[in-house]
Amino acid sequence: MRSEQTPDDGVLRVFVAHPKSTYGTGWEADCMASISAQLPKAVLFNPGEIFDSSKQWRSGYRRLLASCQLVVVFADQHGWIGLGTFTEIGVASAAGLEIRYLDPKSQELCDRAVIREPPWRTMPRTPPAVVKMLREFARLRPIGSDAMGRDAHG
């Protein structure tokens, strides 16, 4: 796993993975501000501000992830992440990138999370159910210590 070592330019590059449903919302702004406060010397890359379409995201997110040293993930206000965020986590993990998770209550960075898929295999395959399945693909519950090594839930 890669550490938070910065490249030669001394800048920590952070990919911020989060649901498309949060793009442009107050929740996204609050979470980005919290991440920025905890990683003040980092440059945050927000896919919601970088990619104009799903097609652009599909063709560019892997390259952007590969250029970063750290991935920070946050869910929507109800704890859901979509298939895109789930995919970003998997690609980052396979690449050996360090992943942190923003706790929605404490707004602290945690080093672990539980990701649970809902029983989507039993959902009807009607178009509204499929759209909901893609947006509410899995539940994210951050656990563990934050970036400073303190217990995030204690």
C-alpha positions in Angstrom: 0.0 0.0 0.0 1.3 3.4 -0.9 1.8 5.9 2.0 1.1 9.6 2.1 4.6 10.2 0.7 4.4 13.2 -1.6 6.0 13.3 -5.0 9.1 15.3 -5.8 7.0 18.5 -5.9 6.0 18.0 -2.3 2.3 18.1 -3.1 -0.1 15.4 -1.8 -2.6 14.5 -4.6 -5.9 13.3 -3.3 -8.7 11.8 -5.3 -12.0 12.4 -3.6 -14.5 9.6 -4.4 -18.1 10.3 -3.7 -21.6 9.6 -5.1 -22.7 11.5 -8.2 -25.9 12.3 -6.3 -23.9 14.6 -4.0 -22.2 16.6 -6.8 -22.9 20.3 -6.4 -24.7 20.0 -3.1 -24.1 21.6 0.3 -23.1 18.1 1.6 -20.4 17.8 -1.0 -19.1 21.3 -0.1 -19.1 20.5 3.7 -17.3 17.2 3.1 -14.7 18.8 0.8 -14.1 21.6 3.3 -13.6 19.0 6.1 -11.1 17.0 4.0 -9.2 20.1 3.1 -9.0 21.2 6.7 -7.5 17.8 7.7 -5.2 17.6 4.7 -4.2 21.3 4.4 -1.2 20.8 2.1 -3.1 18.5 -0.3 -4.5 19.2 -3.7 -8.0 17.6 -3.9 -9.3 16.2 -7.1 -13.1 16.2 -7.2 -14.4 14.1 -10.1 -17.7 16.1 -10.0 -15.7 19.2 -11.0 -13.4 17.5 -13.5 -15.6 15.3 -15.6 -18.6 16.7 -17.4 -20.3 13.4 -18.2 -20.3 9.7 -17.3 -18.5 9.0 -20.6 -15.7 11.4 -19.6 -15.5 9.8 -16.2 -15.3 6.3 -17.6 -12.4 7.3 -20.0 -10.5 9.4 -17.4 -11.0 8.3 -13.8 -8.4 5.5 -13.8 -5.7 7.9 -15.1 -6.6 10.5 -12.5 -6.6 7.9 -9.7 -3.1 6.7 -10.8 -1.7 10.2 -10.5 -2.8 10.4 -6.8 -1.2 9.2 -3.6 -4.4 9.0 -1.5 -8.1 8.4 -2.1 -10.7 9.8 0.3 -14.2 8.5 0.1 -17.4 9.9 1.5 -21.0 8.7 1.1 -24.2 10.6 0.8 -26.0 11.8 3.9 -27.7 8.4 4.3 -24.5 6.4 4.0 -25.0 5.3 0.4 -22.5 5.1 -2.4 -23.2 4.4 -6.0 -21.7 1.9 -8.4 -19.2 4.5 -9.6 -17.8 5.2 -6.2 -17.7 1.5 -5.4 -15.8 1.0 -8.6 -13.3 3.8 -7.8 -12.7 2.2 -4.4 -12.0 -1.2 -6.1 -9.6 0.3 -8.7 -7.7 2.3 -6.0 -7.4 -0.8 -3.8 -6.2 -2.9 -6.6 -3.6 -0.3 -7.4 -2.3 -0.3 -3.8 -3.4 3.3 -3.1 -4.1 4.3 0.5 -7.8 4.9 1.1 -9.4 6.9 3.8 -13.1 7.3 4.6 -14.8 10.4 5.9 -17.0 9.7 8.9 -20.3 11.5 8.2 -21.0 12.3 11.9 -17.5 13.3 13.2 -16.3 14.5 9.8 -12.9 12.9 10.6 -10.9 10.7 8.3 -11.0 7.0 9.2 -8.6 4.3 7.9 -11.2 1.6 7.5 -14.8 1.1 6.5 -17.4 -1.5 6.2 -19.1 -1.6 2.8 -22.3 -3.6 2.5 -24.2 -4.3 -0.6 -28.0 -4.3 -0.2 -29.9 -7.4 -1.4 -30.0 -5.9 -4.9 -30.0 -9.3 -6.5 -33.6 -9.8 -5.4 -34.8 -6.4 -6.6 -37.0 -6.2 -9.7 -35.2 -5.3 -12.9 -37.6 -2.6 -13.9 -35.9 0.7 -15.0 -36.7 2.6 -11.8 -35.3 -0.2 -9.6 -32.1 -0.4 -11.8 -31.5 3.3 -11.4 -32.0 3.1 -7.7 -29.6 0.1 -7.6 -26.9 2.1 -9.3 -27.3 5.1 -7.0 -27.7 3.1 -3.8 -25.4 0.3 -4.7 -23.8 -0.1 -1.2 -23.7 1.3 2.3 -20.5 2.8 3.6 -19.7 2.9 7.4 -16.3 4.4 8.2 -14.6 2.9 11.3 -11.2 3.2 12.9 -8.8 6.0 13.5 -8.6 9.3 11.6 -5.6 10.7 9.8 -4.1 11.9 13.1 -4.3 8.5 14.7 -7.1 9.4 17.1 -10.1 7.1 17.6 -12.8 8.5 15.4 -15.6 7.1 17.5 -14.3 7.4 21.0 
